[in-house]
Amino acid sequence: MFKPKIWLRLGALAVAGSATVSSKPIHATETVDRSRAVVGQYDGSGTVVAQRDTRGAGGEGGEGGEAGSSRRAVAPKTAPQKQQKSKVKQRKGGGGEGGERGYGGERGQGGEQGVNTRYIFGFTEGADTERAGEKEFENDTQGRLIKRSGTYTALQNKSEAEFGLTNNLMVEFGVFGLYQRIQGVPDFNDRNAARFDGAFAEVKYRFLDRNVHGLGMAFSVEPEWHRYSELSGRFENSYDLELKLYVDKELIPGRLYVAGNLVYEPEAVFANEFNPETGQIITWEHESSFQALGAISGAVTPNLFVGAEVRYLTVYEGNFPNQLEGQALYLGPTLYARLAPKSTITLAYSFQVAGKAMEEPDQHLDLLNFERQQFRVRWVYEF
């Protein structure tokens, strides 16, 4: 039997149930909870996770939510970039000025890079100069050995202080010492003595930098005063002016170098000597010399260079190119070594392989104006 009261109750319950189900998606409550969870997760674990969760929870949240999450994801990326820039700045700040000259590595600001070619060739010198403000002490000994007969040894020592005024201009000041042991050499008096021999100054200017122009060139002027003849040892006052042109080039970077020098040196000698041929006292004598030198030097290690050089020497009576008195050709090896970070040594030994003195046209060597062997020992300390 149809009972209205029962069906009315069932209908009311159904309507109430449907209203309860439809009111539950206030999914706002769950959405808000999820967004809170996302925010907490974003703050704790980073941008990428936050972006993923926000998009996943957004559902139909619209473009505004995604745009907002993307903007927030970009912000933390600036932190690693700033950190990277700070690291670069630290490297620049700690770079220093580079290695010592001739000690491998690059020079710092204001100087040439790598090797100093002044010292690596022997008698020949490169075009490099000292850096601005740099100071050095140098002791340079040049020896001459063996005449045609008798015993002959002459050592001329040059002690000097060097200063770099600019990166291309340097000055030097120093004194000479002379030791000679001469016995039984024709036309020379016997002697065995070490004496103070005078003083000198030098100015060297580099007008082409090898590292900039590919070729180094420099010029120097060196006035000298000597108290004794470097050849015979007689007492005299001589005044020389050495003019020198330097050229060098790097063939293999940091490994192989070549250099050449041209030297002209006029000399005025106050002899005050009696000439038996004319019966007059000679007050002044004028002589001059010309030299052409070439050398090559290669690196065995960053601290050791070995090489070879050739030297052509001439002597003239009067100013060059007046009457030729003699000429000689020398060949020999060279060695350069860095003994310590601020100390170097250069060694060179040359043998006369050809020559001729005008007074001895039948001899194949000039042993009147020159010697059979010559050597050089050059020690430098950098302050």
QUIQUI-V447427 format. One record per backbone hydrogen bond with DSSP energy under -0.5 kcal/mol. NH is the residue of the N-H (numbers start at 1). CO is the residue of the C=O. If there is no record, write none. Layout:
nh	co
NH	CO
NH	CO
This chain:
nh	co
4	2
7	3
8	4
9	5
10	6
11	7
12	8
13	9
14	10
15	11
16	12
17	13
18	14
19	15
20	16
21	17
22	18
23	19
24	20
24	21
25	21
26	23
27	25
29	26
31	27
32	28
33	29
34	30
35	31
36	32
37	33
38	34
39	35
40	36
41	37
42	38
43	39
44	40
45	41
46	42
50	46
51	47
52	48
53	49
54	50
55	51
56	52
57	53
58	54
59	55
61	58
66	62
67	63
68	64
69	65
70	66
71	67
72	68
73	69
74	70
75	71
76	72
77	74
78	75
79	76
80	76
81	77
82	78
83	79
84	80
85	81
86	82
87	83
88	84
89	85
90	86
91	87
92	88
93	89
94	90
95	92
99	106
102	114
103	100
111	108
114	105
117	115
119	116
123	121
126	117
132	110
133	164
134	131
136	162
137	381
138	160
139	379
140	158
141	139
141	377
142	140
142	156
143	375
144	154
145	373
146	152
151	183
153	181
154	144
155	179
156	142
157	155
157	177
158	140
159	175
160	138
161	173
162	136
163	171
164	134
165	163
165	169
166	169
169	166
170	204
171	163
172	202
173	161
174	200
175	159
176	198
177	157
178	195
179	155
180	193
181	153
182	191
183	151
186	184
188	185
191	182
193	180
195	178
197	176
198	176
199	225
200	174
201	223
202	172
203	221
204	170
205	219
206	168
207	205
207	217
208	217
210	208
212	209
213	209
214	210
216	248
217	208
218	246
219	205
220	244
221	203
222	242
223	201
224	240
225	199
226	238
227	197
229	234
233	229
236	227
237	270
238	226
238	236
239	268
240	224
241	266
242	222
243	241
243	264
244	220
245	262
246	218
247	260
248	216
249	258
251	249
251	256
252	256
255	252
256	252
257	297
258	249
259	295
260	247
261	293
262	245
263	291
264	243
265	289
266	241
267	287
268	239
269	285
270	237
270	268
271	269
271	283
272	282
272	283
273	282
275	280
276	274
279	275
280	275
282	273
282	280
283	281
285	269
287	267
288	316
289	265
290	314
291	263
292	312
293	261
294	310
295	259
296	308
297	257
298	306
299	255
300	304
301	304
304	301
305	336
306	298
307	334
308	296
309	332
310	294
311	330
312	292
313	311
313	328
314	290
315	326
316	288
317	323
318	286
318	316
322	319
323	317
325	315
326	315
327	356
328	313
329	354
330	311
331	351
332	309
334	307
335	347
336	305
337	345
338	303
339	337
339	343
340	343
343	340
344	380
345	337
346	378
347	335
348	376
349	333
350	374
351	331
352	372
353	329
353	351
354	329
355	364
356	327
357	360
358	325
360	357
363	360
367	365
372	145
372	146
373	145
374	350
375	143
376	348
377	141
378	346
379	139
379	377
380	344
381	137
382	342
383	135
